[in-house]
């Protein structure tokens, strides 16, 4: 037995409970260091022989049977430490950093399979730590094995995969005939001029093997070429002897115009009535070829007399059919004012675009004389109507009552802004559809472009105003954010537990995924619930990854002041920073620290009870705990009479010797 540093308490060490020892009085605050009562060891095989009791054991400091051994006795091994509270022994947790000396954990103290990957410092495993054959293919990074990593003669056939040996891996002149597969050498593998007569087999050269024009007369035997040896069309003019072709050699009907010499066909060669239109070439009959009065009307084909066939001034008025002269028959600038009848030119006779640089005053320009039709421009407004005579445009000079209906966009292609008078949307994850108007910031590369939408109708409740700001997203399953404000009418059942109004800001990691449990998101959701109340939620949800936090903080620019609260789902903790405060008459916690005694407190004496007043709670009651704040271990303070909305009491006790000095109380109460 020994005493504590302050001399006020006993410290017992041994396997037996000190309260059962003779002539021993255990007091509150005494410590028991319980040691091992005995050890056991197997007499023979483990789990298969009797066990023996032992009061010590030994271990080697270094190599077994070749280093000093250390004796470990029962009283040197402390199993646990406990403190006596007057009724029982209370165990004190042993924390490694408080009880283990640096470098004191050696190999024999570590159980098998205890060391995991996250306990090993990066880069600390060197070659001498690896067991033989422990490096397998899945453990090698791509291209990690270089020449300097291979030992001589270490690569054998069983170490090579199919097709892994390329040309760059083969040494010069290392491939001989025995290494080449039969029939695998093709023409593109032979160098130019490497094949001589010695390499060609007799009779192996056929026509397919001869190049064009490679066989000359010197290579042909006399009279060895017969008709069967001549190719079609191979006998040309330069191959025929002079005057060797007579009439018997000409096929009937085979002499065409290009075979006749110029002026070789005379009247004597033409049979009567033998020349028809089909026999005359275009433009082949000229005046010099026609006999006088030889061409009659019956010989002229309809519509064959064209302008170039008429002599000058041969067509007079008697030859022109009435009203047959159209505009395209008149030469430019031939019609003057003299030829135009008075009042005969109407708007239908004026070509578009003819009035340039003119000023028109007091007129009405319109596309139709009918009311509420087409386009009308007057001195007061520009107006347009659709095909159903509904007005779509009204622009006046004052700019007070302008109307432009329909859809608009700033460009026909590419990035542009599109304003749509008719927009629809469907809420993801539900069948509810919305209709209204929208402004879309269009980009053709986006799966969904950013937009601002105002909706008037809801398929579930009818007329229901809503406005939505939407970030859009590049491709399916990309992140996106949305902000919308919504009001649902009470008349459509949004009462009681129904939602009457809502403001939602949401950012998520996969906007197009309809299942909200399969994506991460952060939302601020505010709801006015019918006539029954309201709801507000700030939530961060992680589907995967390692972060799901909600922070609420306040700070000021003094480099010091910052208070707040954080909820972290991955650490499963709530972090609070700042001094403890509360709402008046609704404080969750009320804490205090005050000096309760200044002076002498005798051994075994008590003080109190002392009343602690609280800021009264409007609802609920307070419970509390208290503790002595003093440099004397035997003074205790606790609470009594808790459960009030406005106060509790504390009482103290000196379990040790007399004390002179200040005694402070630390106390905290919480509302329940």
C-alpha positions as CSV (number, residue, x, y, z in Angstrom):
1,X,0.0,0.0,0.0
2,X,1.2,3.6,-0.8
3,X,-0.4,7.0,-0.7
4,X,-1.4,9.5,-3.3
5,X,0.7,12.5,-4.2
6,X,-1.4,14.8,-2.0
7,X,-1.2,12.4,0.9
8,X,-4.9,12.2,1.3
9,X,-5.6,8.8,-0.2
10,X,-4.3,5.3,-0.1
11,X,-3.2,3.4,-3.2
12,X,-3.5,-0.4,-3.1
13,X,-1.8,-2.8,-5.5
14,X,-2.6,-6.5,-5.7
15,X,-5.0,-9.1,-6.9
16,X,-7.4,-9.0,-3.9
17,X,-10.1,-6.4,-3.1
18,X,-8.7,-4.1,-0.4
19,X,-12.2,-3.8,1.3
20,X,-11.8,-7.5,2.3
21,X,-8.3,-7.2,3.8
22,X,-7.9,-7.4,7.5
23,X,-7.0,-4.2,9.4
24,X,-7.7,-2.1,6.3
25,X,-10.1,0.9,6.1
26,X,-10.9,2.0,2.5
27,X,-12.0,5.6,2.2
28,X,-13.7,7.5,-0.6
29,X,-11.2,8.4,-3.2
30,X,-8.7,5.5,-2.5
31,X,-7.3,3.7,-5.6
32,X,-6.9,0.0,-6.2
33,X,-4.4,-1.1,-8.9
34,X,-5.6,-4.7,-9.5
35,X,-2.8,-7.0,-10.6
36,X,-3.0,-10.5,-12.3
37,X,-3.9,-13.2,-9.8
38,X,-2.1,-15.9,-11.8
39,X,-1.1,-17.0,-15.3
40,X,-1.6,-20.3,-17.0
41,X,0.3,-22.3,-19.6
42,X,-0.3,-25.6,-21.4
43,X,1.5,-28.6,-20.0
44,X,1.6,-30.1,-23.6
45,X,-0.2,-29.3,-26.8
46,X,-2.3,-26.1,-26.8
47,X,-6.0,-26.8,-26.2
48,X,-5.1,-30.5,-25.8
49,X,-3.3,-30.8,-22.5
50,X,-3.8,-29.8,-18.8
51,X,-3.0,-26.1,-18.0
52,X,-0.7,-25.1,-15.1
53,X,-0.8,-22.1,-12.9
54,X,2.2,-19.7,-12.9
55,X,3.1,-16.6,-10.9
56,X,5.6,-15.3,-13.5
57,X,6.7,-15.6,-17.1
58,X,9.7,-14.6,-19.1
59,X,10.4,-13.3,-22.6
60,X,13.5,-12.8,-24.7
61,X,14.8,-9.3,-25.2
62,X,16.2,-10.2,-28.7
63,X,16.8,-13.5,-30.5
64,X,15.3,-16.5,-28.8
65,X,17.9,-18.6,-26.9
66,X,20.6,-16.0,-27.8
67,X,19.6,-12.9,-25.8
68,X,18.9,-11.9,-22.2
69,X,15.4,-12.8,-20.8
70,X,13.1,-10.6,-18.8
71,X,11.2,-11.8,-15.7
72,X,7.6,-10.6,-15.4
73,X,6.0,-11.2,-12.0
74,X,2.3,-11.1,-11.1
75,X,2.6,-7.8,-9.2
76,X,4.2,-6.0,-12.2
77,X,1.2,-6.5,-14.4
78,X,-1.7,-4.1,-13.6
79,X,-5.0,-5.4,-15.0
80,X,-7.1,-2.3,-14.2
81,X,-7.4,0.7,-11.9
82,X,-10.4,1.6,-9.9
83,X,-11.4,4.3,-7.4
84,X,-13.7,3.7,-4.3
85,X,-16.8,6.0,-4.1
86,X,-17.9,4.7,-0.7
87,X,-20.1,1.9,-2.2
88,X,-18.2,0.3,-5.0
89,X,-15.0,0.3,-7.0
90,X,-15.3,2.4,-10.2
91,X,-13.0,1.5,-13.1
92,X,-10.8,4.3,-14.6
93,X,-10.3,3.9,-18.4
94,X,-6.6,3.5,-19.4
95,X,-5.8,5.7,-22.4
96,X,-2.8,4.6,-24.5
97,X,-1.2,8.0,-24.8
98,X,-1.3,8.4,-21.0
99,X,0.1,5.0,-20.0
100,X,2.4,3.8,-22.9
101,X,5.9,5.1,-23.2
102,X,7.2,6.0,-26.7
103,X,8.8,2.9,-28.3
104,X,7.5,0.5,-25.8
105,X,5.3,-1.6,-28.2
106,X,7.6,-4.3,-29.6
107,X,6.8,-7.1,-32.1
108,X,6.1,-9.8,-29.6
109,X,3.4,-7.5,-28.0
110,X,1.4,-7.3,-31.2
111,X,-1.3,-10.0,-31.9
112,X,-1.4,-11.7,-35.3
113,X,-3.4,-9.9,-38.1
114,X,-3.5,-6.7,-36.0
115,X,-1.6,-4.4,-38.4
116,X,-3.9,-3.1,-41.3
117,X,-3.1,-1.0,-44.3
118,X,-4.3,2.3,-42.7
119,X,-1.8,1.7,-39.9
120,X,1.3,1.6,-42.2
121,X,3.1,4.8,-43.2
122,X,3.2,5.4,-46.9
123,X,6.5,4.3,-48.5
124,X,7.7,2.4,-45.4
125,X,7.6,-1.1,-47.0
126,X,11.0,-1.9,-48.5
127,X,12.3,-5.0,-50.4
128,X,13.6,-6.7,-47.4
129,X,10.1,-6.6,-45.9
130,X,8.5,-8.7,-48.8
131,X,8.1,-12.4,-48.7
132,X,9.3,-14.6,-51.6
133,X,6.8,-14.7,-54.6
134,X,4.5,-12.2,-52.9
135,X,4.4,-9.8,-55.9
136,X,1.7,-11.0,-58.4
137,X,0.3,-9.4,-61.6
138,X,-2.6,-7.5,-60.0
139,X,-0.1,-5.8,-57.7
140,X,2.0,-4.4,-60.5
141,X,1.2,-0.9,-62.0
142,X,1.2,-0.6,-65.8
143,X,4.8,-0.3,-67.3
144,X,6.3,-0.7,-63.8
145,X,8.7,-3.6,-64.8
146,X,11.7,-2.0,-66.7
147,X,15.0,-3.7,-67.8
148,X,16.9,-2.6,-64.8
149,X,14.2,-4.4,-62.6
150,X,14.9,-7.9,-64.2
151,X,17.7,-10.2,-63.1
152,X,19.7,-12.1,-65.7
153,X,17.9,-15.2,-67.2
154,X,14.8,-14.4,-65.2
155,X,12.3,-14.3,-68.1
156,X,11.4,-17.8,-69.3
157,X,8.6,-18.9,-71.7
158,X,6.0,-19.4,-68.9
159,X,6.5,-15.7,-68.0
160,X,5.5,-14.3,-71.4
161,X,1.9,-13.7,-72.6
162,X,0.7,-14.3,-76.1
163,X,1.8,-11.6,-78.7
164,X,3.9,-9.8,-76.1
165,X,7.2,-10.2,-78.1
166,X,7.4,-7.5,-80.8
167,X,10.1,-6.6,-83.3
168,X,11.7,-4.2,-80.9
169,X,12.3,-7.1,-78.5
170,X,14.3,-9.3,-81.1
171,X,18.0,-9.0,-81.6
172,X,19.6,-8.6,-85.1
173,X,20.3,-11.9,-87.0
174,X,18.6,-14.0,-84.3
175,X,15.9,-15.4,-86.6
176,X,17.0,-18.4,-88.9
177,X,14.9,-20.7,-91.1
178,X,13.9,-23.0,-88.3
179,X,12.1,-20.0,-86.6
180,X,9.9,-19.3,-89.7
181,X,6.5,-21.0,-90.2
182,X,6.0,-22.6,-93.6
183,X,4.1,-20.3,-96.1
184,X,4.4,-17.3,-93.8
185,X,6.8,-15.2,-96.0
186,X,4.8,-13.1,-98.5
187,X,6.0,-10.7,-101.3
188,X,5.9,-7.6,-99.0
189,X,8.5,-9.4,-96.8
190,X,11.1,-9.7,-99.8
191,X,13.6,-7.0,-100.7
192,X,13.8,-5.7,-104.3
193,X,15.8,-7.9,-106.9
194,X,16.3,-10.7,-104.5
195,X,14.6,-13.4,-106.7
196,X,16.9,-14.8,-109.6
197,X,16.3,-17.7,-112.1
198,X,17.7,-20.1,-109.5
199,X,14.8,-19.5,-107.2
200,X,12.0,-20.0,-109.9
201,X,10.5,-23.5,-110.5
202,X,10.2,-24.7,-114.1
203,X,6.7,-23.9,-115.6
204,X,5.8,-21.8,-112.6
205,X,5.5,-18.5,-114.6
206,X,2.0,-18.0,-116.2
207,X,0.4,-15.0,-117.9
208,X,-0.7,-13.6,-114.5
209,X,3.0,-13.4,-113.6
210,X,4.0,-11.3,-116.7
211,X,4.0,-7.5,-116.6
212,X,2.3,-5.5,-119.5
213,X,4.5,-5.2,-122.7
214,X,7.2,-7.4,-121.2
215,X,7.1,-9.9,-124.2
216,X,8.7,-8.6,-127.4
217,X,9.0,-10.1,-131.0
218,X,12.4,-11.5,-130.2
219,X,10.8,-13.7,-127.7
220,X,8.2,-15.2,-130.1
221,X,8.8,-18.2,-132.3
222,X,8.0,-17.7,-136.1
223,X,4.4,-18.6,-137.2
224,X,3.6,-19.6,-133.7
225,X,0.7,-17.0,-133.3
226,X,-2.7,-18.3,-134.5
227,X,-6.2,-16.6,-134.4
228,X,-6.9,-18.2,-131.1
229,X,-3.9,-16.4,-129.7
230,X,-5.2,-12.9,-130.7
231,X,-7.2,-10.9,-128.3
232,X,-10.4,-9.1,-129.4
233,X,-9.8,-5.7,-131.2
234,X,-6.0,-6.3,-131.1
235,X,-5.7,-6.0,-135.1
236,X,-5.6,-2.2,-135.7
237,X,-5.1,-0.1,-139.0
238,X,-1.4,-0.1,-138.8
239,X,-1.5,-3.9,-138.7
240,X,-3.3,-4.1,-142.2
241,X,-1.6,-4.2,-145.6
242,X,-2.6,-1.5,-148.3
243,X,-5.8,-2.4,-150.3
244,X,-6.3,-5.6,-148.3
245,X,-9.9,-4.7,-147.3
246,X,-12.6,-5.1,-150.1
247,X,-16.5,-5.0,-150.0
248,X,-16.6,-8.6,-148.9
249,X,-14.7,-7.6,-145.8
250,X,-17.3,-4.9,-144.8
251,X,-20.4,-5.8,-142.7
252,X,-23.7,-4.5,-144.1
253,X,-24.8,-1.2,-142.5
254,X,-21.4,-0.7,-140.8
255,X,-20.4,2.4,-142.9
256,X,-21.4,5.5,-140.8
257,X,-21.1,9.2,-141.6
258,X,-17.6,9.5,-140.1
259,X,-16.5,6.9,-142.6
260,X,-17.5,9.1,-145.7
261,X,-15.2,11.7,-147.2
262,X,-16.4,15.3,-147.6
263,X,-18.7,16.0,-150.7
264,X,-18.7,12.3,-151.6
265,X,-22.5,11.9,-151.6
266,X,-24.1,13.5,-154.8
267,X,-27.7,13.5,-156.1
268,X,-26.9,10.4,-158.2
269,X,-26.2,8.6,-154.9
270,X,-29.6,9.5,-153.3
271,X,-32.8,7.5,-154.1
272,X,-36.0,9.5,-154.6
273,X,-37.9,10.2,-151.3
274,X,-35.1,8.5,-149.4
275,X,-34.1,11.5,-147.3
276,X,-36.4,12.0,-144.2
277,X,-36.1,14.3,-141.2
278,X,-34.3,11.6,-139.3
279,X,-31.6,11.5,-142.0
280,X,-30.9,15.3,-141.7
281,X,-28.4,16.6,-139.2
282,X,-29.4,19.7,-137.2
283,X,-28.8,22.9,-139.2
284,X,-27.5,20.9,-142.1
285,X,-30.0,22.4,-144.7
286,X,-28.8,25.9,-145.7
287,X,-30.1,28.2,-148.4
288,X,-27.6,27.0,-150.9
289,X,-28.8,23.4,-150.6
290,X,-32.5,24.2,-151.3
291,X,-33.8,24.5,-154.9
292,X,-36.2,27.5,-155.7
293,X,-39.8,26.9,-154.4
294,X,-38.8,23.4,-153.2
295,X,-40.1,24.0,-149.6
296,X,-43.9,24.2,-149.1
297,X,-46.0,24.6,-145.9
298,X,-46.5,20.9,-145.8
299,X,-42.8,20.5,-145.5
300,X,-42.4,22.8,-142.5
301,X,-42.8,21.2,-139.0
302,X,-45.1,23.1,-136.6
303,X,-43.2,25.8,-134.5
304,X,-40.1,25.4,-136.5
305,X,-40.0,29.0,-137.8
306,X,-38.2,30.9,-135.1
307,X,-37.1,34.6,-134.9
308,X,-33.8,33.9,-136.6
309,X,-35.7,32.3,-139.6
310,X,-37.7,35.6,-140.3
311,X,-36.5,38.3,-142.6
312,X,-36.3,41.9,-141.3
313,X,-39.8,43.7,-141.2
314,X,-41.6,40.6,-142.4
315,X,-44.0,40.5,-139.4
316,X,-46.7,43.4,-139.4
317,X,-49.9,43.9,-137.3
318,X,-51.9,41.6,-139.5
319,X,-49.6,38.7,-138.5
320,X,-50.2,39.3,-134.6
321,X,-53.1,37.6,-132.8
322,X,-55.1,40.1,-130.7
323,X,-53.9,40.4,-127.0
324,X,-51.1,38.0,-127.6
325,X,-48.3,40.5,-126.7
326,X,-47.4,40.1,-123.0
327,X,-44.9,42.1,-120.9
328,X,-42.0,39.8,-121.6
329,X,-42.5,40.5,-125.4
330,X,-41.9,44.3,-124.8
331,X,-38.4,45.9,-125.0
332,X,-37.2,47.8,-122.0
333,X,-38.5,51.5,-121.7
334,X,-40.9,51.1,-124.7
335,X,-44.0,52.0,-122.7
336,X,-44.3,55.8,-122.1
337,X,-47.1,57.9,-120.6
338,X,-48.8,58.2,-124.0
339,X,-49.5,54.4,-124.0
340,X,-51.0,54.3,-120.5
341,X,-54.8,54.9,-120.1
342,X,-55.8,57.5,-117.4
343,X,-56.6,55.9,-113.9
344,X,-55.6,52.5,-115.1
345,X,-52.6,51.9,-112.7
346,X,-53.7,50.4,-109.4
347,X,-51.6,49.2,-106.4
348,X,-51.7,45.7,-107.9
349,X,-49.7,47.0,-110.9
350,X,-46.8,48.4,-108.8
351,X,-43.9,46.1,-108.2
352,X,-42.7,45.8,-104.6
353,X,-39.8,47.9,-103.6
354,X,-40.4,50.7,-106.1
355,X,-40.8,53.5,-103.6
356,X,-37.4,54.5,-102.2
357,X,-36.5,57.8,-100.6
358,X,-40.1,59.1,-100.6
359,X,-42.0,60.6,-97.6
360,X,-45.7,59.6,-97.2
361,X,-47.8,61.7,-94.8
362,X,-51.3,61.0,-93.5
363,X,-51.7,57.7,-95.2
364,X,-52.7,54.2,-93.9
365,X,-50.6,51.3,-95.1
366,X,-52.2,48.0,-94.8
367,X,-51.9,44.5,-96.2
368,X,-55.7,44.1,-96.5
369,X,-58.7,46.4,-96.5
370,X,-60.6,44.0,-94.3
371,X,-61.0,44.9,-90.6
372,X,-58.8,43.2,-88.0
373,X,-56.8,41.5,-90.7
374,X,-53.1,41.4,-91.7
375,X,-50.9,44.5,-91.0
376,X,-52.0,48.1,-90.6
377,X,-49.8,51.1,-90.1
378,X,-51.5,54.4,-89.2
379,X,-50.4,57.7,-87.7
380,X,-51.2,56.3,-84.3
381,X,-50.0,52.7,-84.2
382,X,-48.6,49.6,-85.8
383,X,-51.1,46.8,-85.5
384,X,-51.2,43.1,-86.5
385,X,-53.8,40.3,-86.4
386,X,-53.5,36.5,-86.7
387,X,-55.5,34.4,-89.1
388,X,-58.3,34.2,-86.6
389,X,-58.4,38.0,-86.4
390,X,-57.0,38.1,-82.9
391,X,-54.8,41.1,-82.4
392,X,-51.2,40.0,-81.8
393,X,-49.2,43.3,-82.0
394,X,-50.0,46.9,-80.9
395,X,-47.3,49.5,-80.8
396,X,-48.3,53.1,-80.3
397,X,-46.2,56.2,-80.3
398,X,-46.6,56.8,-76.6
399,X,-45.3,53.4,-75.5
400,X,-48.0,53.0,-72.8
401,X,-50.1,50.2,-74.1
402,X,-47.8,48.2,-76.3
403,X,-48.6,44.5,-76.9
404,X,-46.4,41.8,-78.5
405,X,-47.7,38.3,-78.3
406,X,-46.2,34.9,-79.2
407,X,-42.6,33.6,-78.7
408,X,-39.4,35.5,-79.3
409,X,-35.7,34.6,-79.5
410,X,-32.5,36.7,-80.0
411,X,-31.0,34.5,-82.7
412,X,-32.2,31.6,-85.0
413,X,-29.3,29.3,-84.0
414,X,-26.4,29.1,-81.5
415,X,-26.5,30.7,-78.0
416,X,-29.7,32.7,-77.6
417,X,-32.5,33.9,-75.3
418,X,-35.9,32.4,-76.0
419,X,-39.1,33.9,-74.6
420,X,-42.0,31.5,-74.8
421,X,-45.6,32.4,-74.2
422,X,-46.5,28.7,-73.8
423,X,-44.2,26.7,-71.5
424,X,-44.8,23.4,-69.8
425,X,-42.8,21.4,-67.2
426,X,-43.2,18.1,-65.2
427,X,-42.0,17.9,-61.6
428,X,-39.3,15.2,-61.5
429,X,-40.4,12.2,-59.5
430,X,-44.1,12.9,-59.8
431,X,-46.9,13.1,-62.5
432,X,-47.7,16.8,-61.7
433,X,-47.5,19.0,-64.8
434,X,-47.2,22.8,-65.0
435,X,-48.0,25.4,-67.7
436,X,-47.2,29.0,-68.1
437,X,-44.4,31.2,-69.7
438,X,-40.6,31.0,-69.7
439,X,-37.4,32.7,-70.5
440,X,-34.8,30.1,-71.7
441,X,-31.0,30.9,-72.1
442,X,-30.6,28.4,-74.9
443,X,-27.5,26.4,-75.6
444,X,-27.8,23.5,-78.0
445,X,-25.0,21.6,-76.2
446,X,-26.9,21.5,-72.9
447,X,-29.2,18.7,-72.1
448,X,-31.4,21.3,-70.3
449,X,-30.6,25.1,-70.6
450,X,-30.9,27.6,-67.8
451,X,-34.4,29.2,-67.5
452,X,-36.7,31.4,-65.6
453,X,-40.3,30.1,-65.7
454,X,-43.6,31.5,-64.4
455,X,-46.5,29.0,-64.2
456,X,-50.2,29.6,-63.8
457,X,-51.8,26.2,-63.8
458,X,-51.0,23.0,-61.9
459,X,-52.5,19.6,-63.1
460,X,-53.3,18.7,-59.5
461,X,-55.0,21.9,-58.2
462,X,-55.8,24.0,-61.2
463,X,-54.8,27.7,-61.1
464,X,-51.7,28.0,-58.9
465,X,-49.0,30.7,-59.3
466,X,-45.4,29.6,-59.3
467,X,-42.0,31.0,-60.4
468,X,-38.9,28.9,-60.9
469,X,-35.2,29.7,-61.5
470,X,-33.4,26.8,-62.9
471,X,-29.6,26.3,-63.5
472,X,-30.0,23.6,-66.2
473,X,-27.3,21.0,-66.8
474,X,-24.8,19.9,-69.5
475,X,-25.6,16.2,-69.8
476,X,-27.9,13.6,-68.2
477,X,-27.1,12.9,-64.5
478,X,-25.1,16.1,-64.2
479,X,-25.6,18.3,-61.1
480,X,-28.1,21.2,-61.1
481,X,-29.7,23.7,-58.8
482,X,-33.3,25.1,-58.6
483,X,-35.1,27.9,-56.7
484,X,-38.8,28.1,-56.8
485,X,-41.6,30.0,-55.1
486,X,-45.1,28.4,-55.1
487,X,-48.6,29.2,-53.9
488,X,-51.4,26.7,-53.8
489,X,-55.0,27.8,-53.4
490,X,-56.8,26.9,-50.2
491,X,-59.9,26.2,-52.3
492,X,-58.3,23.2,-53.8
493,X,-57.8,21.2,-50.6
494,X,-54.5,22.7,-49.4
495,X,-55.8,23.1,-45.9
496,X,-55.0,21.3,-42.6
497,X,-51.9,19.3,-43.4
498,X,-51.7,20.5,-47.0
499,X,-49.0,22.9,-48.2
500,X,-50.4,26.4,-49.1
501,X,-47.1,28.1,-49.9
502,X,-43.5,27.0,-50.4
503,X,-40.1,28.5,-51.0
504,X,-37.4,25.9,-52.0
505,X,-33.7,26.2,-52.8
506,X,-32.1,22.9,-53.8
507,X,-28.7,21.9,-55.2
508,X,-28.1,18.3,-56.1
509,X,-25.5,16.0,-57.8
510,X,-27.9,14.3,-60.3
511,X,-30.9,16.4,-61.3
512,X,-32.4,14.0,-63.8
513,X,-32.4,11.1,-61.3
514,X,-36.1,10.8,-60.1
515,X,-35.2,8.8,-56.9
516,X,-34.0,11.4,-54.4
517,X,-32.4,8.7,-52.2
518,X,-29.9,8.0,-55.0
519,X,-28.3,11.4,-55.3
520,X,-26.7,13.9,-52.9
521,X,-28.4,17.2,-52.3
522,X,-28.6,20.3,-50.1
523,X,-32.0,22.0,-49.6
524,X,-33.5,24.9,-47.8
525,X,-37.3,24.2,-47.7
526,X,-39.8,26.6,-46.3
527,X,-43.5,25.7,-46.2
528,X,-46.7,27.4,-45.1
529,X,-49.0,24.5,-44.2
530,X,-52.6,25.3,-44.9
531,X,-54.2,27.0,-41.9
532,X,-52.4,24.7,-39.5
533,X,-48.8,26.1,-39.2
534,X,-45.4,26.3,-40.9
535,X,-42.3,24.2,-41.5
536,X,-38.7,25.0,-42.3
537,X,-35.9,22.6,-43.1
538,X,-32.2,23.0,-43.9
539,X,-30.8,19.6,-45.0
540,X,-27.7,18.1,-46.5
541,X,-27.9,14.5,-47.8
542,X,-25.0,12.4,-49.1
543,X,-25.8,9.5,-51.4
544,X,-22.0,8.7,-51.7
545,X,-18.7,10.4,-50.9
546,X,-17.6,11.6,-47.5
547,X,-19.3,14.9,-46.7
548,X,-22.7,15.8,-45.4
549,X,-22.6,18.9,-43.3
550,X,-25.0,21.7,-42.3
551,X,-23.4,24.9,-40.9
552,X,-25.0,28.0,-39.4
553,X,-22.4,30.6,-38.4
554,X,-22.1,34.3,-37.6
555,X,-18.8,36.2,-37.4
556,X,-17.5,39.8,-37.4
557,X,-14.4,41.4,-38.8
558,X,-12.3,41.4,-35.7
559,X,-10.3,38.2,-36.3
560,X,-11.8,36.6,-33.2
561,X,-15.5,36.5,-33.0
562,X,-17.2,33.6,-34.8
563,X,-20.1,31.5,-33.4
564,X,-22.1,28.8,-34.9
565,X,-23.4,25.2,-35.1
566,X,-22.6,22.4,-37.5
567,X,-24.3,19.0,-38.0
568,X,-22.0,16.4,-39.6
569,X,-23.5,13.1,-40.7
570,X,-20.2,11.4,-41.4
571,X,-18.7,12.0,-38.0
572,X,-22.2,11.7,-36.4
573,X,-21.5,14.8,-34.4
574,X,-23.0,18.2,-33.7
575,X,-20.3,21.0,-33.4
576,X,-21.2,24.1,-31.3
577,X,-19.0,27.2,-31.0
578,X,-19.6,30.2,-28.8
579,X,-20.5,31.2,-25.3
580,X,-23.7,29.6,-23.8
581,X,-26.7,31.8,-23.9
582,X,-30.5,31.5,-24.4
583,X,-33.8,33.2,-25.1
584,X,-35.3,35.1,-22.2
585,X,-37.5,32.8,-20.0
586,X,-36.8,30.0,-22.5
587,X,-33.1,29.2,-22.0
588,X,-32.2,25.6,-22.7
589,X,-29.2,25.8,-20.4
590,X,-28.4,28.1,-17.5
591,X,-24.9,27.9,-16.1
592,X,-23.1,29.6,-13.2
593,X,-19.8,29.8,-11.3
594,X,-19.6,31.5,-7.9
595,X,-17.6,31.4,-4.6
596,X,-19.7,29.6,-1.9
597,X,-17.1,29.6,0.9
598,X,-14.1,31.8,1.7
599,X,-12.5,30.7,4.9
600,X,-12.3,27.5,7.0
601,X,-14.1,24.2,6.4
602,X,-13.5,21.5,9.0
603,X,-12.9,17.8,8.4
604,X,-16.2,16.0,7.8
605,X,-18.2,19.2,7.8
606,X,-21.0,20.2,5.4
607,X,-22.4,23.5,4.1
608,X,-25.7,24.5,2.6
609,X,-28.1,23.9,1.2
610,X,-27.8,27.1,-0.8
611,X,-30.6,28.2,-3.3
612,X,-29.6,29.0,-6.9
613,X,-32.1,31.3,-8.6
614,X,-32.8,30.9,-12.3
615,X,-34.4,33.0,-15.0
616,X,-37.9,31.5,-14.8
617,X,-39.0,29.3,-17.6
618,X,-42.3,29.9,-19.3
619,X,-42.7,26.2,-19.8
620,X,-40.9,23.1,-18.5
621,X,-38.7,22.6,-15.4
622,X,-34.9,22.6,-14.8
623,X,-32.7,19.8,-13.6
624,X,-29.0,20.5,-12.7
625,X,-25.6,19.2,-11.8
626,X,-22.9,20.9,-9.6
627,X,-19.3,20.3,-8.7
628,X,-16.7,21.8,-6.4
629,X,-14.0,24.0,-8.1
630,X,-11.3,23.8,-5.5
631,X,-7.8,22.5,-5.1
632,X,-8.8,20.0,-2.4
633,X,-9.8,16.5,-3.5
634,X,-12.1,15.6,-0.6
635,X,-14.6,18.4,-1.0
636,X,-17.8,17.4,-2.9
637,X,-20.8,19.5,-4.0
638,X,-24.1,18.2,-5.5
639,X,-27.6,19.5,-6.2
640,X,-30.9,18.9,-4.5
641,X,-34.5,20.0,-5.0
642,X,-34.3,20.2,-8.8
643,X,-37.4,20.0,-11.0
644,X,-38.4,23.6,-10.5
645,X,-39.0,26.2,-13.3
646,X,-37.0,28.9,-11.4
647,X,-34.5,27.4,-8.9
648,X,-32.6,24.5,-7.4
649,X,-30.2,24.0,-4.4
650,X,-26.6,22.9,-3.8
651,X,-25.0,21.3,-0.8
652,X,-21.4,20.5,0.1
653,X,-19.3,18.0,2.2
654,X,-15.7,17.9,3.2
655,X,-14.7,14.2,3.3
656,X,-11.1,14.9,4.2
657,X,-9.1,17.0,6.6
658,X,-9.7,20.6,7.5
659,X,-9.4,23.1,4.7
660,X,-8.8,26.9,4.7
661,X,-9.4,28.9,1.5
662,X,-11.9,29.7,-1.2
663,X,-14.4,27.1,-2.5
664,X,-16.1,27.7,-5.8
665,X,-19.2,26.0,-7.4
666,X,-19.6,25.1,-11.1
667,X,-23.2,24.3,-12.0
668,X,-25.4,23.9,-15.1
669,X,-29.1,23.4,-15.4
670,X,-31.1,22.3,-18.4
671,X,-34.7,22.7,-19.3
672,X,-36.9,19.6,-19.7
